[in-house]
Amino acid sequence: QVQLVQSGAEVKKPGASVKVSCKASGYSFVNYYIHWVRQAPGQGLEWMGVINPNGGTSNGALKFLGRVTMTRDTSTSTVYMELSSVGSEDTAVYYCARDLYGLGSYTFFDYWGQGTLVTVSS
Amino acid sequence: DIVLTQSPATLSLSPGQRAALSCRASQSVDDYLAWYQQKPGQSPRLLIYDASKRAAGIPARFSGSGSGTDFTLTISSLEPEDFAVYYCQQRFQWPPLTFGGGTKVEIK
């Protein structure tokens, strides 16, 4: 069965970087985009960006331009999202999610990781 | 960016009642719209995609309709497990993919 398993909760100080991992299993890793979506406490969902595991190219929301780096390791079927220069406004649950249609266009999210809570506090 | 506005913010209903949730787009998104359900402490779950297609394993009481700028998620008869927050999301124009602000369906 398809599974996306994320790394554990993180606590970071303002200005630091945080790196979250998402390990995929149960399907062909290189044939589906992986997206990153975050959710601040008590708030809605916010799309951050997407990575193509087949080649490693990525695309992100302008809001995060220069602060988000998405990478992948095909040998372990794992994608990573690193967010730099974090502030209190980055406190949120970060989710990875698989693209419903695979590759070709960014669409919807059919499988989600369990979420990783990132807390930014001095 | 395409803005999705969901209404109402909260819907108070009893089990067995019909729920109709609205999602309005700031410009046409054709039928490139999805609905998700999220329960407290859980990840979102895809219910409907391409406006009206049910995702795998989703009960038939969930249905989606609409195109262009106005969309509706209907739950024909609320079950106890359906009380949750529902989000719409568009894929017509990106980046960014955008979500609505959510509608909470609560027990009356």
Interface residues (C-beta under 8 A of the other chain):
Chain A: H35 V37 G44 L45 E46 W47 G49 N59 G60 A61 L62 K63 Y95 A97 L100 S105 Y106 T107 F108 F109 D110 W112 G113 Q114 G115
Chain B: Y32 A34 Y36 S43 P44 R45 L46 Y49 A55 A56 Y87 Q89 R91 W94 P95 P96 L97 T98 F99 G100 G101 G102
